[in-house]
């Protein structure tokens, strides 16, 4: 008998500026948007201002100071509300893009 176990991981990411003093950084952390990645097939993004791109290969959400780009295949929005969105599909890359897209922070294969 052959058994295959799928390993799942859960990552919660928040991007904040550490240029401010500690008290401001803690407050900013509490209010900052977050991205949660669960395995390779599920991702949650909160505090979304708008969706700027929506294809099966790439979904881009604009947040307050930056954008979050989720890339992969067969991507779709499983649920969407004022609180955030659930992205489903084969997720291969999550990128945080500044407004000018000049500075990227990437997680995944890209």
N, C-alpha and C positions, 0 to 999 in steps of 0.2 A: 504494500500500500504506500502510495506516494502522497505526501502532504506538502502543500506549498503555503507558507504564511506570508502575507503581505505586511510589510513593516510600514506603519503610519507615523508621521511626525507632525508636530504642531509648533509653529513659529509665530510669535507676535512681535511685530516690528513697529517702532515709533521713531520718527526722525524729528529731532529738535535741535535748536541752536544752543551750543554750550558757551557762547560768547558773553552771555549775560551772567549776572551773579547767581549764586546757588538758589536763592529763594525764587527768583523769576524762572529759572530753569525747571524747578519742581512744579511750579504752577503751569508752565507751558507744557510740560510732559502730561499732566493730568488732562489738559484740554486739547492736546494734539491729536490729529487723526491717527488711526492705527490700521495696520494691515495684518490679518491673521491668515497664515497658510496652513492648511490641514492636508497632509499627503500631497500627491501630485494632481489631485482632481478637484480641490475645493479651496477657495480663497474668499476672505471677507474684507471689505474696505468700508470704513465709516467716514462720516463728515464730508460727504461728496457735495460739491457745488453743482457739477453737471457732468454728463458723459460727452466727451469730445470726439471719440472714435469708437465704433462698434462693428467689428467684423468677426468671423469665426476664428481668425488667427490673432487678433489683437483688440483689446478693449482698453481705452484710456479714460481715466477719471480725473477731472480737475478738482483739486482741493484748494484750501485757502492760499498757501504759498508755493505749492508744487503740484505736480501731477503724478499719478500712479499708472504705469503701463503694465498690463498683464498680457503676456504672449503665450501662444501654444497652438493647439489644434482643437477644432470642434468646441470652441468656447461659447458660452452663453450665460446670460444673467438668470440665475435660478430664482432669485427674489430681489426686490428693490423697494425701499421705503425711505422715509425721511431720516432714518437712523443709518442706513448704509445699503450695501449690495452684497449679494452672494454670487460669486463667479464660479461656474462649473466647467469641466472639460479637462483636457490634457494640458496642464499648466507647466511650461518649461522655463519661464523667465518672469520675474517681477522687477520692475525698474522704478525708481523714484527720479523724476525729472524736474529740474528747476524750471521756472517760467520760460527762460530762454533756451532750455534744453542743453545748456552749456556744461552742466555738471550732473553726472549720473551716478547713482548708487544702485548696483545690480545684485540680484540674488537669483541664482539658477544658471542654466546653460545658455550663454549668450555671447 
